[in-house]
């Protein structure tokens, strides 16, 4: 009996499902992918996209082509509300899509409420990653005309990598810019002191100002106002204030974790609605909180692939067991990286080369034929979609 599987979002956790869609369709099931754009950009290479280490087509998956080539339907739209009682998804366009099984991989956004007082193009959330490409194409020509004040807000991994690669973008284009990182309490405050010290030395050694121990009160279209009364003018401000899952689960009255993500069990299945699944940043793992790092989404790939088919056919599902330890490598924008895993910390060119190898291998595994040869100037349509 044909059943309808709907995938909401073509992110990291859905990639194995997408490249193996034929295995669902050949068993008589119908599959629909709903996403805001034909492309999904890989966040792990986003800072390198900003600094032009990578071309756009090197860091994106053509999820529309992947789905359609394998017999699925792609809908370019956004889900704004879920009705689990009727098993329907309400889209931004006003249309509705019904499902038998649905899986969410909608990622996360940067929380701006209470901080940003104006919706301005020069205030740039670092997610979605496409924002980094969009602002890069504004900054490069502006650098040729005048000196710029560039500010990054947020002292976590995203803030660090964006700051480091912003330096590279300015340096590689012969520009003149003042770069400041407002790091909150302190830069990489949740990581070992050795990692923090290496990162701080790397940034300050390039003339980047790192501001620690100060709280932001408000970001307007022209300046950042601090709680102590100081203000910092800027031409572009990058917002890297952590991440939060989409509000669609809370807005739809569906069980969520403390962060607002879809609350899932060890099968990556909603604790309240067994026909609903999810992975990546948009879910909260009921067994224990998981850091918002890509390694978990990547490891969820085969579990979701198996469990979605099992749910469609009433078969036994597999358990997702997240590892306790993982490796982080920061792209420092100068051809070097900082690697951290457990008690091991290393800074140098080899760290960046390892990250580059891992990232390119991951991309190659899931990119469809022809993607690398496509004209990267799909920019106008993508900008419209965003």
Buried (B, 14 or more C-beta within 10 A) or exposed (E): EEBBBBBBBBBBBBBBBBBBBEEBBEEEBBBBBBBBBBBBBBBBBBBBBBBBBBEBBBBBBBBBBBBBBBEBBBBBBBBBBBBBEEBBBBBEEEEEBEBBBBBBBBBBBBBBEEBBBEEBEBBBBBBBBBBBBBBBEBBBEBBEEEEBBBBBBBBBBBBBBBBBBBBBBBBEBEBEBBBBBBBBEBBBEEBBEBBBBBBBEBBEEBEBBBBBEBEBBBBBBBBBBBEEEEEBEBBBBBBBBBBBBBEBBBEBEBBBBEBBBBBBBBBBBBBBBEBBBBBBBBBBBBEEEBEBBBBBBBBBBBBBBBBBBBBBEEEEBBEBEBEEEBBBBBBBBBEBBBBBEEEEBBBBEEBBBBBBEEBBEBBEEBBBEEBEEBEEEBBEEBEEBE
